[in-house]
Structure formats: structure tokens, C-alpha cells
Amino acid sequence: MIEKKIVESLVEEWLTDKEYFLVDVEVTPDDRIVVEIDHAEGVWIDDCVSLSRFIEDHLDRDEEDYELEVGSAGIGQPFKVEQQYINNIGKQVEVLAADGKKYKGELTAVDGRSFTVKTQEKQTVEGKKRPVLVDVDKTFSMDEVKYCKYVIDFK
């Protein structure tokens, strides 16, 4: 079986001096290798092909046969690494908290392994008969949410 560490080091070598970053590497027991990369402005197919060829040039198919898939972290998929959070500051996201509650709002900040989302909640305001929508900043730990993902809006 091909080791995940070997594939990760090959990807990191290819990434040197590029603005891409590694999102995930998965190697299954039957040697199916899936590599996900990302970029602030999107991933180009030519770069996926280049990375795929680079990996293939450094692995020996005669030693172990494998299936290789190189692609981008899918839009609308949960974020996996801190750089994805940073790249989406100012954009609308959906968060599923550990308690099962969903939040939608603007990703406003990333600080280490935590991030802040500006949401709107109905709150009772003095002098008003009915609750009104107010902006509320919610801070989450990346390690404790079930997911955070970019919200696709077709408006």
C-alpha cells in the first residue's frame, strides 16, 4: 500500500512557490489516491494535470498499481483546512455547530483555530413591541463544529 506521507510530501514539493495549498490526501487500502488542492481564485484543470503528472513521475506503477485523482476542494463542500476559512472571509457561510444548530452568516474573522460568523437573530429590544433582527457575532472552534461551508447563492 502506498503511504499517505509519501503522497503528501510529493504534493508539498509540487506546491513550493505556488499559491495553491493542500486541502486533503486520501489513500485507500486498494491504493486509490485522492488529492484535493485549492487556491484563493479557484483551481485550474491544467494545474491539476501538472500535479497528477508530477505524482505519477515519482511513484512506480511497476512496484504498486494505483488509481490517482487530483482535483479541487469542491465548492459547497465543508472546509477542511484553515486556509479555506481565510480565503472565504467576507463571504456567506453555513455552520453546523456541535449541538446540531445551524447558523448562516458572513464569515468575518479567522484567528488560529477559531472563526467568527456575523449572523442575524431576533431579539427583544426595549421600546419595540416585536422582536427585531440584530447582528450577532458567533465564534466557533474549527475542531468543534460539524462543518462550515461556503453558501452558494444563485441570486
N, C-alpha and C positions, 0 to 999 in steps of 0.2 A: 504494500500500500504506500502511496506517495504521501509524504509528511506535509502537513499544513504549514509548518515552519519554513520548509523549503520553498513552497509556492509564495508565501508571504514575503520572504526575503527577495525572491526574484521580482515580485511586483514593486517592492520598495526600491530596488535597484533601478527599475524602469522609470519609476516616479521621480527620481532625482532630477532636479532642475526643471520640473514641470509643475504646473499649477493644479494638477489633479491630486486627489487624495484617495487612500484606500478606505472603502467602507466595510467590506467583508470578504473573507475567503472561506469557502466551504469545500471540504474534501470528504466524499462519502466512502464507505468501505469498498464499494465497487469501482473506486478511482474515477468518480465523476467530480471534476473540479469546476467550481463556480466562483468567479471573481467579480466583485462589484466595485467600481470606481465612481467618483463623482467630481464635479467641477462647479464653481460658482455660477458659471454661464452655461452649464449643460455639457453633456458628453458627446463627442463626435465619433461616428462609426469608424472613421479612419484611425482614430487613436485606439479604439477597442481592437481593431485588426492588428495594429502595431504591437500592442501589449500581448495579444494572443500569440503572434509570431515570435515575440521575444521569449515568452514562456516555453513555447514548443522548441525553440532553438536550444534551450537549456535543460530540457528533460529528454530522456532517452526512451522512445517508444519501444525499442527492442528489449529494454530492461523491464518496463511495465507499460501495458497499454492503458490509456486513459481517455476520457471524454472531457474536453475543455470548453467552457462557456465564459466569455468575457463580456460584460455589459455594464450599464449604468444602474445606479440605485434607482429603482422605478419611482416615477412621480406618483405621489399619493401613498407611497409606502412609508411605514414608520421610520423615523430617523434612528440610525444605529450608532453614529459617532458624533462627537462634539462639533466637528466642522460643519456638519449638516445643519445643526441648530444655528450656528453663527451665520451661515450663508442665507438663512431664512429670517433673520431679524427684520422686522418691519412688515412681514407677511402674515397672512391669516393661517392659523394652525388649529388643529383639534387635538386635545389631550384627553386620554382616558386615564384618570387617576387610579391609584391602587385600590381605593374604596369603591371603584366602579362608576364614579360620577364623571360625566363628560363635560369638558369646557371648550368653548370656541372663542378665539380672540386673536389679537395681534401679538406676535412674539416680539417682546420689546428689549430683552436683555439676556445675555448668557454670561454666567460667572462661574468658572470652573465646571463642576458637575451639576450646577443648578441653572434654571432658566425661569424667566418671568413672562407671563402672558397677561395682557390687559383684556379683561372680559367685562361684560356688562351684566349687572344684576339688578333686579327690582328691590328697592329698599324704601322703607317708610322715611319720608323727610318731613321735618317739622314744618307745619304750615300748609302741608299738602294733604288732601283727603285720600288720595290713592297713592300706592307705591309708584315710584318713578325709576327709570333706568339710570344707574350711575356707573361710572368706570371704576373697576376694582382690579388692582394688581395681584395676581396669584403667583406665588413662587413654588416651583416644583423641583425635586431632585430627579435627575435623569435616571438614576438607578431605581427609583421607587415608582415611576409611572409605568403603566402597562404599555402605553405608546404615546408618541407625539408625532404628528404628520402634517404636512402641508395640505391646506384645503384647496381643492380645485374648484374654481368659481367660473361658471360659463356665462356670467352676465355681460 
